[in-house]
Amino acid sequence: MGAVDKELADLWFKHECVLLRGAGASPYGWNEGTPIPFKAFVRQATRRTVDAAGEHTVTDTIIYCPLGLVVERGDLIELPKPFETGPWEVTTRSAHDGADNQTPDHQKLIMTIPDSGGGDGAQPDDSGVINPYG
């Protein structure tokens, strides 16, 4: 990584996040995973939607992080305050080349609330899915 790339990365990736490698449900119960801290840029927006089932709150969470971080679909990530901390599940991953523009080489992670949670007091919602967000 060149000096300019490092400068851009330092400006861009300013939020302290934690990848929970190996976290999730297993045949033996919930596995907390190995925490791996990394720097990223987090964008999170909350909105209300109305459909046939009623009104729902939808939180769009996107993380931009360095290409060197090994992340796979299904991995869990915790976010810093003031964001909804999670953990959030990676549903989509895409790689982007900065092409010597005003962005460093990075990957874009689109997150969602995981289908099942751990021992954090998560309660099943009306559909029976364990959800830490209500």
Steps between C-alpha positions, in 0.01 A plus 500: 500500500648834394517812716196655330300177540591487870402865546163438334445185708576692822244766402236255381517217753432680828252279691624223732305182415539138610472193277379200703679223310318168540206646692155355455278205573657156514373154597638573848328838547608855432871558426623850595781488241846654505490884505717662231508883520524701176446855375217574256256765386144430616185640340173421676150633435169408663162541332142383542325295235140388476396179328205262518624365835515847654763759587866395537825676581776424250864576572733517200858431612798517265866467597794602282823330612848417365534221243751321725232408756375147431121514535247250369123505465347391831777648718389718792628852566453730799491876442607787727266755657300702386396227253272208585781280627366160398644253431410537134521223240680554169254424218684649201868567434653680203857611425582844355821635350573861590651547151723781632192712571390650831416159649737228619464139384220364716222250542136585558307288750122516517371389838175371646374390841593132546222239499608359834678646797705391793471526872457877500140492617366492147133417487303334221277739306148410378643281223706299751831640376743602773579866442711723728329816368147455625 
